[in-house]
């Protein structure tokens, strides 16, 4: 067990960690490589972090793999990313099964190339009985679009007389989002020293602890994950209350 892991309280782990995996392109540029090499090393980093998370006892890990805005990147890079997604899914199936990790997705997956959709469905089906951790890939995902779709869903229910507008609660909207079947993230990690949310899980991270690191994603590993969890455990999560209230509970 690493030095940092030994300091982690196993009884106060974040149940759900969300990650914005940023910096693949800059990592490649700094080393004089093509951007595609950076993305390939980003996949390696995800494998290490996902397996480390499962071993640590994290129940949900959700990663920003491809945003709705990423479709605006050069076509050659988008094609590279889609090809990498397809090849990685088949290669990583063994790792997922060995670590009892179930694969899931959120986002407009129907916008992905047909082959990518087939590979995704295959791995999702093969890992559906895994129970140690859920690894969710946010693909063709944008939070504003997700929330808008959720509002449309509730509006349709109101139009059909299934729900009164005055009775709509936060829980109604939460259940209309892609993430309805999982708890909200407790910890959001973003790499590469960028300090913005980039249209990612805007509703769900309302009370998440935010952790920013200068590490570029391909360099982010198990010890970095442990450091982020330690940082999380050293914070006081008040949810609008004051410290004295928490101590008296």
N, C-alpha and C positions, 0 to 999 in steps of 0.2 A: 504494500500500500504506500502511495506517495505521501510526502510530508504534508502537502496541502489537504489531501483527502482525509488524512488522519485527524485533521482539525474540524472536519465537517460534522455537524450534528445530524445523524441519520433520521432523527425525529422531527426535524424542522426543514426538510427539503422542500423546494418549490415543487408543487405537483405538476405544473405545466410551465415549460420554458419555450419561449418563442425566440427565433433568431433571424436577424437580417444579415445574410451572408454577403458581405460587401468587400470588394478589393481584389477580386480575381484578376481583372484587367491590369490594375496598377502593379500587382505582384509580378505579372508577366513582363510588363514594360520595364520595371526596375531591374529585371534579370536579363533583359534583351531577348525575351521569348515572344512568340506570337500569343495573342490573347487566348487562343484556343488552349494553349498549354496551361494558362492560368485557370481556365475553367476545369480542365482535367484534374489539376491539383486541388481545386475546390471540391471536387467529388471525393477525393481521398480524404480531405479534411472532414467532410460530412460523415463519411464512414466511421472515422475515429471518434468524432464527437457523439454520434448516435449510439455507438456501442458503449462508449464511456458513460453516457447518460443512462442507458439501460442498466449497466452494472451498478451505478450509483444509487438507483432506485427512483429515477424520474419516471413518471407514468405517461406524460405527454410531451412530445417534442414537435414543434411546428416550425418549419423553415421556409423562408421566402425564396423560392427556387426560380420563379420567373414571373415578373409583374405584368399587369396589363399594359403598362407603359413600355415594357421591354420590346414589344412588337415594333416599336419605332426605331429600334437599333438597325444598323446596316443589315441587309438581307443575308449576307454571307455569315455574319455572326449569329443571327437567329437560326439559320440552317445548321450551323455548327452546334449550337446549344440543343436544338431538337435532336440532332444525331447523337449527341453525347447522352441525352436523356434516355434514348432508346437503348444504346449500348450499355449504359450503367445499370439500368433496371435488370437486365438479364444477368449481368455480372454480380450484382449485389444480392440477388435472391438468396444465395446460400448463406451470406452473412446475416440477412434478416431472419432466416429460419433458425440458424444456429443460436442467435441471441433472443429468440422468441419475440421479435419485433413485428408488429402489424403495420403495414403500409396503408395510408389513406391519402386523399387529396381534397383540396378545396380550391375553388376558382372556376373559371369558364373552361373546363377541360375539353369541352366539345370544340374549342377553337384550335386545339393542338392537331398536328398532322395525324392522319388515320393510324399510321404505324405506331406512333407514340401512344395513342389512345389504347391500341390493342395490347402493347407491352405493359402499360400501366394496369389495365384490367386484369391481365394475366397474373402479375405480381400481387395485386390486391387480393385476388381470389386465392392464390397459393398461401398467402400469409393471414388469411381472415381469422384463423383460430389461434393465432399468436396472442399472448396475454401480458407479456412483461412490460411492453411499452408500445404506445401508438406513435409512429413517425408520420407526420402529415406534411405533404409537399404542397405549398401554395403555388399553383401553376396558373398562368394567365389570370392572376388574382389582383384585384384592386378593391380596397375597403369601401371607397365611396360607392362603387358599383354594387358591391354586396349589400350595403345598407339601403341603397335605392331599390334593389330587388326585394329586400325584406319589407320595405314600406309598401311597394306595389302589392305584395302578397297580402298584407293586412288590409289594404284598401279594397282588394277584390273580395275579401271576406266580409267587409262592411257592406259592399254593394250587394252581395248575395244574402244579406241579413243574418249571416252567421256570427257576427260580432258587432257590438255597438262601439262607435268611435269613442264615446266617453269612457268606455271600459278598457281601452287599450292601455296596457302597462308596459314597463320596461321588459318584463319577462316575455310578453308576447313578441316584441321585436327580437329579443335575444334568440327565441326559438325559431324565428324566421330567417336567421343567418346561417351561413354554411357551417358554422362551428357549434350548432345547437346541441350536438351530442357530446361535447367536451367542456370541461371547466375553463374559465377565462385564464389567460396566462398570469402567473405570479411574477415572472421575471422575463424581461425583454433584453436580449443582448444584440448590440450592433457592433460590427467590426469596422476597421479601417479609419477610425477616428471621425466618422461622419456623425453628426448629432441631430438627426431628424428621423421622422418615423416613415416617411415615403409611402403614405397611403397603405399602411399595413396594420390590419387588425385594430382600427381606430376605436371601435366600440369596445372591443374585448380587453384592451390594455388600459382601461380607465383607471384601474388601481394597481397596475403592474409596476414593479420596481424596474427602472431603466438603468442599464449598464453599458457604457460605451468604452471601447478599447481601441488603441491605435494599431493593434495587430491586424494585418491584412488576413482575409479569411483563410487562404491556403496555409498560413502559419499558425492558425488557431488550433490548439490541440487539447488533450485531456487536462493538462495542468491549468490551462487558461480557463477551461470550463469550471474546474474546481475553484479557481480564484474568483470567478463570477458568483458561484454559489456561496462561497464564504462571505463575499461582499454583501450578498442578499441577506444572509443570516445575521450580519452585523447591523442591519437597519431595523428601525422600529416602524412597523406597519400599523398606522393609527386609524385609517379609514374615517377620517374626520373627527376622531376623538382626541383627547389629550392623554399624555403619558400616564397621569395619575389614574385615569379611568381604566387603562389597560392593566395597571399593576393591581387594581382592586378586584379584577375579574378572577 
